[in-house]
């Protein structure tokens, strides 16, 4: 009889350990957390953590273990960090993924594992199309699309001659490709600067000399603050209208101050977006971090919410990574942006809007909705090239 009791006790202990192994979800957070564009990665992390806090530290009822890695915006560092997350930490899902060149460097590793990846910024054209992966999702956008919205807006407003300026990397080139897809006016000059360049005086002189009706620019993170200040210092902000995407963010708008006022920006979300969920998120983020959230924070918050409902459908058991991937692809979640779904290539189908940076009653710059649904239920141009699914 005693032996039987011991056997039953041991069986219960094993069952308890097995149950506990399914109670935790290991999330690898791989992002750019240092260097000149660290603000982007910081916003991703803070948005994700805010969601986790509101969810009680759980996803789908399962306790979260968050393991952070800084890719330093260096492909070789990112490769080493991802190897650690997959092989040593044995994470169940990877999120973050800040810059396009980093995502492209990770493509072979992403394709070689069943672990799902849920990126919240980088939306590389190649990874949306011919090099798409069934286990790679993006909650932000394909990088071209905010610029597509701006291109359409410029055409709607009858702007006939523009100059463009962006860092010389895949994300910047995607932005210009998107702009050209919808903007059919004359582009009188295209200026591409090194990704780490912080002095734009020569390029801004060149832009001014080309005498465009307007300028379209894309400079992410800390580069955006530097660019906007120098654009103002060069006397161009009031002289040549500035249209942009993903340069002026909630994180950076305070640092830009008066240099941002008057600029026009396009995106699927900003702190000026309507909707109760969006306003509640902005209020909660400001209360916790004492700054406005950027779209990157919102996209990362949504990544956590997408994971929450996906894990819930599996009753907290994420041991089957392919099942988790299917759950992410097929389980709707409530996005801060309103209407949202993953398209056939795991990239968003969503609406895009245009915002003006205006002076608030306190004199500080703020986002104001200028044109709603410039693009509606819009998918990216590369989805038809994706055959991985």
Buried (B, 14 or more C-beta within 10 A) or exposed (E): EEEEEEEEEEEEEEEEEEEEEBEBBBBBBBBBBBBBBBBBBBBBBBBBBBBBEBBEEBBBBBEBBBBBBBBBBBBEBBBEBBEBBBEEBEBBBBBBBBBBBBBBBBBEBBBEBEBBBBBBBBBBBBBBBEBBBBBBBBBBBBBBBBBBBBBBBBBEBEBEBBBBBBBEBBBBBBBBBBBBBBBEBEBBBBBBBEBEBEEBEEBBEBBBEBEBBBBBBBBBBBBBBBBBBBBBEBEBBEEBBBBBBBBBBBBBBEBBBBBBBBBBBBBBBBBBBEEEBBEEBBEBBBEEBEBBBBBBBBBBBBBBBBBBBBBBBBEBBBEEBEBBBBBBBEBEBEBBBBEBBBBBBBBBBBBBBBBBBBBEEEEBBBBEEBBEEBBEEBBBBBBEBBEEE
